[in-house]
Every structure is written in C-alpha cells, then in structure tokens.
Amino acid sequence: MFFMDIENDDDREKVVFLYNQHKNLMYKTAYNILNDHALAEDAVHTSFIKIIKNLHKLNENNVAQTRNFLVTVCRNTALKMMKDKLPLSEDGIIDTGSKEANNESDVLNIVIRRETVMLIAEAIEALDPIYRDVFLLQRVHNCSRKEIADLLSIKEETVKKRLERAKQKIIADLNGRCKNEKRREFV
C-alpha cells in the first residue's frame, strides 16, 4: 500500500494512525458525493497520497483541526472526481455514446446531481469560517451542538446561532444563484 513509500518510520506510523482513525469518516464524506463505493475508496486513497505530501501541515495536538483537514482534502478529491467522472467528447460536450451515459435521462440525472453538489459546495465554501466550521462539524462530522461548543471553546447557544445563520446564508446564496440563472428556489 502507499504507506510503504514513506521513508521515515515516525511519519509512516503517523499516517497509519491517521488512516485507521479517519478512513471511515473520509469514506462516508466521499461516498455522499460520489454515490459509488469503489470511487469513494479511491477518493480516500488518493486523499492520503496528497496528505502524505502535506504531512507537515498537520497539527498532532489539535485533533479537530486534523480531522477537518483530512475531511476537507477528501471532500475536494471526491468533488474533483465527480467533476471528472462525466465522459466528455473532444469538444467538451457530454459523450452520450459512452457506457456510463447510455441514455438521456441518466446523463441529465448525473449533470443535475453534479451541478447541485457543486452549487452547495460553493455556497458552503463562501461562508465565513466561523459559520462554515460549525456547519461542517455538524453536517459532515455529525457532531452535536455540545461537542461543537467543546471543540471550538464557545457556548452552545453560540453554536446554535451560527448554525442558523450558516443555513440562512447557504439558502440565500443558492437562491441568489438560482435567480441569476432563472431556476427555481431551493427553499
């Protein structure tokens, strides 16, 4: 496996530990985007190859920050895989003659799912970090409000308010994009 390419024993142990601790969460994150078990596993493995190259960026003392870093890398890897998953012809148009996209409704569903995921991901990324962090901790990491409050050293009521504001901002962002593109609202 890719662990064997790591020359430093301490780094290898660190990566094996991180993999064992976070592979399930990373897999779940990737699967929620890709809806394919094999691709989700590929996303986790590809993410760890990227993580190994950036091992120096991990803060071993801050478990939440490390987990967020790993999940963020995996989420971005899965989103890129989703984007690259659609077969394109040479002129950049979806190739409907391929095995993966053998009829119009399959292609339409893939395009709609991909576009929706990308819009939501962009809306989340556009949030201020104080809102994005609590939103991702709750929605991606399944943390309770109390756990989030403990992780971020803030009051539980503050977590509640930030979650409400994050949701409002995401909905407003999506509705704004839809109005600009003359689509229906997400609310």
C-alpha positions as CSV (number, residue, x, y, z in Angstrom):
1,M,0.0,0.0,0.0
2,F,1.0,3.7,-0.2
3,F,2.3,3.6,3.4
4,M,5.3,1.7,2.4
5,D,6.6,4.7,0.2
6,I,7.1,6.7,3.4
7,E,10.8,6.5,4.3
8,N,10.6,8.0,7.9
9,D,9.2,5.4,10.4
10,D,7.6,8.1,12.5
11,D,5.8,9.6,9.5
12,R,4.7,6.1,8.5
13,E,3.3,5.4,11.9
14,K,1.6,8.8,11.9
15,V,-0.1,8.1,8.5
16,V,-1.2,4.6,9.5
17,F,-2.7,6.0,12.7
18,L,-4.5,8.8,10.8
19,Y,-5.7,6.4,8.3
20,N,-7.1,4.0,10.9
21,Q,-8.7,6.9,12.8
22,H,-10.3,8.7,10.0
23,K,-10.8,6.4,7.0
24,N,-14.5,5.7,7.8
25,L,-15.4,9.4,8.1
26,M,-13.4,10.2,4.9
27,Y,-15.1,7.3,3.1
28,K,-18.6,8.5,4.2
29,T,-17.8,12.0,3.0
30,A,-16.6,10.8,-0.4
31,Y,-19.5,8.3,-0.8
32,N,-22.0,11.1,0.0
33,I,-20.6,13.0,-3.0
34,L,-19.9,10.1,-5.4
35,N,-22.6,7.6,-4.6
36,D,-20.2,4.8,-5.5
37,H,-18.3,2.5,-3.1
38,A,-15.3,1.9,-5.3
39,L,-14.9,5.6,-6.2
40,A,-15.3,6.6,-2.5
41,E,-12.5,4.2,-1.6
42,D,-10.4,5.6,-4.5
43,A,-11.0,9.1,-3.1
44,V,-9.8,8.1,0.4
45,H,-6.7,6.6,-1.0
46,T,-6.0,9.5,-3.4
47,S,-6.5,11.8,-0.4
48,F,-4.0,10.0,1.7
49,I,-1.4,10.3,-1.1
50,K,-2.0,14.1,-1.0
51,I,-1.9,14.1,2.8
52,I,1.4,12.3,2.9
53,K,2.9,15.1,0.7
54,N,1.5,17.6,3.2
55,L,2.1,15.8,6.4
56,H,4.0,18.8,7.8
57,K,0.7,20.8,7.8
58,L,-1.0,18.6,10.3
59,N,-1.2,19.7,13.9
60,E,-0.9,16.5,16.0
61,N,-2.1,18.3,19.1
62,N,-5.3,19.6,17.6
63,V,-7.5,16.5,16.7
64,A,-10.4,18.6,15.4
65,Q,-8.2,20.6,13.1
66,T,-6.5,17.5,11.8
67,R,-9.9,15.8,11.2
68,N,-11.1,18.8,9.3
69,F,-8.0,18.9,7.2
70,L,-8.3,15.3,6.3
71,V,-12.0,15.5,5.5
72,T,-11.5,18.7,3.5
73,V,-8.9,17.1,1.4
74,C,-11.1,14.0,0.9
75,R,-14.2,16.2,0.0
76,N,-12.2,18.2,-2.5
77,T,-10.8,15.0,-4.0
78,A,-14.3,13.5,-4.3
79,L,-15.7,16.7,-5.9
80,K,-12.9,16.7,-8.4
81,M,-13.6,13.0,-9.2
82,M,-17.3,13.8,-9.6
83,K,-16.4,16.6,-12.0
84,D,-14.1,14.3,-13.9
85,K,-16.5,11.4,-13.9
86,L,-18.7,12.6,-16.7
87,P,-17.4,11.4,-20.0
88,L,-16.8,14.3,-22.4
89,S,-16.2,14.4,-26.1
90,E,-13.3,16.3,-27.6
91,D,-15.3,19.5,-27.8
92,G,-16.2,19.3,-24.1
93,I,-19.8,18.1,-24.6
94,I,-21.1,15.1,-22.6
95,D,-20.5,12.0,-24.6
96,T,-23.9,10.2,-24.6
97,G,-22.5,7.3,-26.6
98,S,-20.4,6.0,-23.7
99,K,-21.3,3.1,-21.5
100,E,-21.7,5.4,-18.4
101,A,-24.1,7.7,-20.1
102,N,-26.1,5.4,-22.3
103,N,-29.4,7.4,-22.2
104,E,-30.5,10.9,-21.9
105,S,-32.2,10.6,-18.5
106,D,-29.1,9.1,-17.0
107,V,-27.0,11.9,-18.3
108,L,-29.5,14.5,-17.1
109,N,-29.6,13.0,-13.6
110,I,-25.8,12.9,-13.5
111,V,-25.5,16.5,-14.6
112,I,-28.2,17.7,-12.2
113,R,-26.6,15.8,-9.2
114,R,-23.1,17.1,-10.1
115,E,-24.3,20.6,-10.5
116,T,-26.3,20.6,-7.3
117,V,-23.3,19.2,-5.3
118,M,-21.1,21.8,-6.8
119,L,-23.5,24.7,-6.0
120,I,-23.9,23.5,-2.4
121,A,-20.2,23.1,-2.0
122,E,-19.5,26.6,-3.4
123,A,-22.2,28.0,-1.1
124,I,-20.5,26.3,1.9
125,E,-17.1,27.4,0.9
126,A,-18.3,31.0,0.6
127,L,-19.4,31.1,4.2
128,D,-17.3,33.0,6.8
129,P,-15.1,30.5,8.6
130,I,-17.0,30.9,11.9
131,Y,-20.2,29.7,10.2
132,R,-18.5,27.1,7.9
133,D,-16.7,25.4,10.8
134,V,-19.8,24.8,12.9
135,F,-21.8,23.8,9.8
136,L,-19.2,21.2,8.7
137,L,-18.8,19.9,12.2
138,Q,-22.5,19.2,12.5
139,R,-23.3,18.1,8.9
140,V,-20.2,16.3,7.9
141,H,-18.7,15.1,11.2
142,N,-22.1,14.5,12.9
143,C,-21.0,16.4,16.0
144,S,-23.7,17.5,18.4
145,R,-24.0,21.2,19.4
146,K,-22.4,20.4,22.7
147,E,-19.5,18.6,21.0
148,I,-19.0,21.6,18.7
149,A,-19.1,24.0,21.6
150,D,-16.4,22.0,23.4
151,L,-14.3,21.7,20.2
152,L,-14.4,25.4,19.5
153,S,-14.5,26.6,23.1
154,I,-17.7,28.6,22.6
155,K,-21.1,28.5,24.2
156,E,-23.7,26.0,23.0
157,E,-26.1,28.9,22.3
158,T,-23.4,30.5,20.0
159,V,-23.2,27.2,18.1
160,K,-27.0,27.2,17.7
161,K,-27.0,30.8,16.3
162,R,-24.0,30.1,14.0
163,L,-25.8,27.0,12.6
164,E,-28.9,29.0,12.0
165,R,-27.0,31.8,10.3
166,A,-25.0,29.3,8.2
167,K,-28.2,27.7,6.9
168,Q,-29.7,31.1,6.1
169,K,-26.6,32.2,4.3
170,I,-26.4,28.9,2.3
171,I,-30.1,29.2,1.3
172,A,-29.7,32.9,0.4
173,D,-26.6,32.1,-1.7
174,L,-28.3,29.2,-3.5
175,N,-31.5,31.3,-4.1
176,G,-29.3,34.1,-5.4
177,R,-27.6,31.8,-7.9
178,C,-30.9,30.4,-9.0
179,K,-32.5,33.8,-9.6
180,N,-29.4,34.8,-11.6
181,E,-29.8,31.6,-13.7
182,K,-33.6,31.7,-13.7
183,R,-34.0,28.5,-11.8
184,R,-36.4,27.5,-9.1
185,E,-35.6,28.4,-5.5
186,F,-34.1,25.9,-3.0
187,V,-36.4,26.9,-0.2
